Amino acid sequence: MATYVLMTKLTPQVVSDPSRRRQYGREWKQAVDRLCPGIKWLAHYALLGPYDFLDIYEAPDEETAAKVSMITHANGAQKAESWPAIPYVRFLDLAREVGEGL
């Protein structure tokens, strides 16, 4: 399975009511688990910066990763981006292959 990083920025409406944050999170997670059963969650972080959350997960394909972003948008995200993540050792292998081919 491929690894993805989900960067999420919540809407002002969701952020304005901290008492409902846990409920929003549960609803989002239930929707993702129901609609994307192949997802394996690796990490979940709250951030202090331009994004509110960072999630690292494995998905069977890019279509499933796209669904995760769509579900995130539908559940209170102003911005949700799923980025493919390549393990560094594999990245070095790819760089070597490119360098040898030039």
C-alpha positions in Angstrom: 0.0 0.0 0.0 1.1 3.6 -0.6 1.6 6.1 2.2 -0.1 9.5 2.2 0.0 12.6 4.3 -3.3 14.4 4.9 -3.0 18.1 5.7 -6.3 19.6 7.1 -7.3 23.1 7.7 -10.7 23.4 9.4 -13.4 25.9 8.6 -14.0 28.9 11.0 -17.4 27.4 11.9 -15.7 24.2 13.2 -12.9 26.0 15.0 -15.3 28.5 16.7 -16.8 25.7 18.9 -14.0 23.8 20.6 -16.5 21.8 22.7 -17.7 20.0 19.5 -14.2 19.2 18.2 -14.2 15.6 19.5 -17.6 15.0 18.0 -16.5 16.4 14.6 -13.4 14.1 14.8 -15.4 11.0 15.5 -17.9 11.7 12.7 -15.1 12.2 10.3 -13.3 9.1 11.3 -16.5 7.0 11.1 -17.2 8.3 7.6 -13.6 7.5 6.5 -13.7 4.0 8.0 -17.0 3.3 6.4 -16.3 4.6 2.9 -12.6 3.7 2.8 -12.2 0.3 4.5 -8.7 -0.3 3.2 -7.1 2.7 5.1 -4.5 2.0 7.8 -3.8 5.0 10.1 -0.2 5.5 11.1 -0.3 8.8 12.9 -2.5 11.8 13.8 -1.2 15.2 15.0 -2.7 18.5 15.9 -0.6 21.4 14.6 0.1 24.9 15.5 0.5 26.6 12.1 -1.3 27.0 8.8 -2.9 23.6 9.0 -4.8 22.2 12.0 -4.1 18.5 11.6 -1.6 16.1 9.9 -2.5 12.5 9.4 -0.3 9.8 8.0 -2.0 6.8 6.5 -1.7 4.0 4.0 -4.2 3.5 1.2 -4.5 0.9 -1.5 -4.6 3.5 -4.3 -4.8 7.2 -5.1 -8.6 7.0 -5.6 -9.0 5.9 -2.0 -6.7 8.8 -0.9 -8.9 11.2 -2.9 -12.0 9.9 -1.1 -10.3 10.6 2.2 -9.8 14.2 1.1 -13.3 14.5 -0.1 -14.8 13.1 3.1 -12.6 15.6 5.1 -13.9 18.5 3.0 -17.5 17.3 3.6 -16.9 17.1 7.3 -15.8 20.6 8.2 -12.5 21.2 6.4 -11.8 24.4 4.6 -8.7 22.7 3.0 -7.8 19.0 2.8 -4.8 17.8 0.8 -3.6 14.2 0.5 0.0 14.0 -0.5 1.8 10.9 -1.6 4.8 10.1 0.6 7.8 8.1 -0.6 10.1 6.4 2.0 13.4 8.2 1.9 15.4 5.0 1.1 13.2 4.4 -1.9 13.6 8.1 -3.0 17.3 7.6 -2.9 17.0 4.5 -5.1 14.8 6.5 -7.6 17.4 9.3 -7.6 20.2 6.8 -8.3 18.1 5.3 -11.2 17.5 8.7 -12.7 21.2 9.7 -12.3 22.3 6.5 -14.0 19.9 7.1 -16.9 21.1 10.6 -17.7 
